[in-house]
Amino acid sequence: MSNSLAAPVPPNPYLVLGAAIVLPASGHVILGVPVRGLQFLFFMVILAWVTAKIAPPDASFVGRHAGGFLIYALSILDAYRIGRIRTAKWVHNAQRANDGAQSGIETHT
């Protein structure tokens, strides 16, 4: 099996996590699913707007925009989860390919 057929190395899940924390939807962009990131951004803005309209006037900034912060937290978790799953699959497939290559070499020699 040649290296050209091997799957590319997925981005580091911690890089994805850090990017998602710093800038919403950037973790999804790094993972190659920007539409999913835009969906999270859309619902983040909508729910922040809704909670700002229904929150009491004496609520804090976080309290007035709690819906947006909830979706923001979910988007961080989602981006990290996707990154971890892709990395685990890549490691598993690489180990299987390595085991198959070793067993193939042993049977031919």
Secondary structure, 3 states (H helix, E strand, C coil): CCHHHCCCCCCCHHHHHHHHHHCCCHHHHHHCCHHHHHHHHHHHHHHHHHHHHHCCCCCCHHHHCHHHHHHHHHHHHHHHHHHHHHHHHHHHHHHHHHHHHHHHHHHHC
